[in-house]
Amino acid sequence: MSIHLRKILVAKDLSKESSNVIRYALQLGAKFHAQVHVLHVMPTVDASVLNMVALTMGADKLAKLNAQNEAELADQTRQQLHKLIQEESELIKEEIKHPPQVEVHHGDAAPMILSVADRLDVDMIVLGSHSKGKLHYAFLGSVAEKVLRKTHRAVTIVPPQVGR
C-alpha cells in the first residue's frame, strides 16, 4: 500500500498553537507535493442573541450590520492566515510546489470542516487538539472528535507540543 496525498485540509483557529498545526500540514504538503487548503471557521452568533438584538435595533439594521461585520472579520482573518502561512513556509526546508489556499467561513466548525473536505475532495484533514487539563487525556477537542466520528477521510491530530 502506498500513501498518495493530493489535497490536505488543515482546519485551525487562530490560537497560539495554530502555527504548529499549519507548519505540520505545510510540511506534509511539501513532502507529498500536495495542495494544502487552510480553513478557519468563524463561529456565528447564537440565534437567540440575534433575535434579542433585532428587537432592540430592528431586523434590517441588524442584518446589514451583521453582514458588514462578518465580511470585515473574514477579511482580517484571511490576512492573518496568509501572514501565518508565509511565516511558517519560510521555516520549511522542502520546496512548497503549490501555494496554500485559504478559506474563511462562518458556521459550526465540525460540519463546516466536513463540508469543505467533501467539496474539495481532500485526502487528509489535519486538526490541532487543545490541551484542556485533565480532561484532555479522556477526550479530544469536541470539534476534532466530531470530525473523527463523521468522516471517511484520514485525519491527523496535532497536539499542542508538536513543533515547539
Order of alpha helices (4+ residues) and beta strands (2+ residues): beta-alpha-beta-alpha-alpha-beta-alpha-beta-alpha-beta
